[in-house]
Amino acid sequence: LLVLEDVVAGYPPQAPGDKAKIILSRLKLILQADQRIGLLGVNGAGKSTLIKTLVGDLAPLAGSVNHSKGLSIGYFAQHQVEMLRHDQTPLWHLGKLAPNVREQQLRSFMGGFNFIGEMATTVIDTFSGGEKARLALALIVWQRPNLLVLDEPTNHLDLETREALTIALAQFEGTLVLVSHDRHLLRATTEECLSVADGVLKP
């Protein structure tokens, strides 16, 4: 699905005369269909930088990131929650993605993420952080990606929602890259782990 070849990941110079900020070097990674990878590392090691490079939010400073023709990426990071329209409802958000789908079908889908009855038509300004994160995840799942990249998805989620997410990810049929400190989630949903440490990626 996706190949990183000798990638240097980091941030370009911010002003003339500045140097690029290199976070990770010599990155080699081949993501294949149905792989399930957990990314581990201390805070600040570069996990989010790696994720942003994978999904195309950050261009590599060197090397290449090659996507296969049929690649469809679903990406969840904390800023996904901030991009929601707080003056709108869950049903409105899903309707923007699927303008030609009947409302009943949209409601059924939202119900699967526990946005039931009036909650589907309540403005999300009143929602908790966990409910907003759940909505952001629902919108990603609707788009049926074959590569799901999740950066700390359980932050702000209550225990019940964490468990629902764990079950949903375990049933997800596709390639998964997951950054998390939640051991239960990693054990239940990933099959191999990679470590981001000392500026490199290793098994």
ChimeraX attribute file (.defattr): number of C-alpha atoms within 10 A of each C-alpha:
attribute: neighborCount
match mode: 1-to-1
recipient: residues
	/A:1	19
	/A:2	18
	/A:3	18
	/A:4	20
	/A:5	16
	/A:6	16
	/A:7	22
	/A:8	24
	/A:9	29
	/A:10	22
	/A:11	16
	/A:12	15
	/A:13	11
	/A:14	10
	/A:15	8
	/A:16	6
	/A:17	7
	/A:18	9
	/A:19	11
	/A:20	14
	/A:21	13
	/A:22	16
	/A:23	18
	/A:24	22
	/A:25	18
	/A:26	16
	/A:27	20
	/A:28	17
	/A:29	16
	/A:30	12
	/A:31	17
	/A:32	14
	/A:33	14
	/A:34	14
	/A:35	17
	/A:36	22
	/A:37	20
	/A:38	22
	/A:39	25
	/A:40	21
	/A:41	17
	/A:42	11
	/A:43	11
	/A:44	11
	/A:45	18
	/A:46	23
	/A:47	24
	/A:48	18
	/A:49	18
	/A:50	24
	/A:51	22
	/A:52	20
	/A:53	20
	/A:54	24
	/A:55	19
	/A:56	13
	/A:57	10
	/A:58	16
	/A:59	19
	/A:60	22
	/A:61	18
	/A:62	15
	/A:63	17
	/A:64	16
	/A:65	20
	/A:66	13
	/A:67	16
	/A:68	9
	/A:69	8
	/A:70	8
	/A:71	13
	/A:72	16
	/A:73	20
	/A:74	20
	/A:75	21
	/A:76	20
	/A:77	20
	/A:78	16
	/A:79	10
	/A:80	15
	/A:81	19
	/A:82	13
	/A:83	9
	/A:84	18
	/A:85	14
	/A:86	15
	/A:87	10
	/A:88	14
	/A:89	20
	/A:90	25
	/A:91	20
	/A:92	18
	/A:93	16
	/A:94	23
	/A:95	16
	/A:96	9
	/A:97	13
	/A:98	14
	/A:99	11
	/A:100	8
	/A:101	11
	/A:102	10
	/A:103	15
	/A:104	9
	/A:105	10
	/A:106	19
	/A:107	20
	/A:108	14
	/A:109	18
	/A:110	22
	/A:111	14
	/A:112	11
	/A:113	18
	/A:114	17
	/A:115	21
	/A:116	14
	/A:117	12
	/A:118	8
	/A:119	16
	/A:120	20
	/A:121	15
	/A:122	17
	/A:123	16
	/A:124	20
	/A:125	14
	/A:126	11
	/A:127	14
	/A:128	13
	/A:129	17
	/A:130	19
	/A:131	20
	/A:132	22
	/A:133	25
	/A:134	24
	/A:135	26
	/A:136	24
	/A:137	21
	/A:138	19
	/A:139	18
	/A:140	19
	/A:141	15
	/A:142	15
	/A:143	13
	/A:144	15
	/A:145	19
	/A:146	19
	/A:147	26
	/A:148	23
	/A:149	23
	/A:150	22
	/A:151	19
	/A:152	16
	/A:153	22
	/A:154	23
	/A:155	16
	/A:156	17
	/A:157	18
	/A:158	13
	/A:159	11
	/A:160	9
	/A:161	18
	/A:162	20
	/A:163	15
	/A:164	15
	/A:165	20
	/A:166	19
	/A:167	14
	/A:168	14
	/A:169	19
	/A:170	17
	/A:171	10
	/A:172	18
	/A:173	16
	/A:174	16
	/A:175	21
	/A:176	28
	/A:177	24
	/A:178	26
	/A:179	24
	/A:180	20
	/A:181	18
	/A:182	13
	/A:183	9
	/A:184	12
	/A:185	20
	/A:186	22
	/A:187	14
	/A:188	12
	/A:189	22
	/A:190	19
	/A:191	12
	/A:192	14
	/A:193	18
	/A:194	15
	/A:195	16
	/A:196	22
	/A:197	17
	/A:198	13
	/A:199	16
	/A:200	18
	/A:201	21
	/A:202	14
	/A:203	9
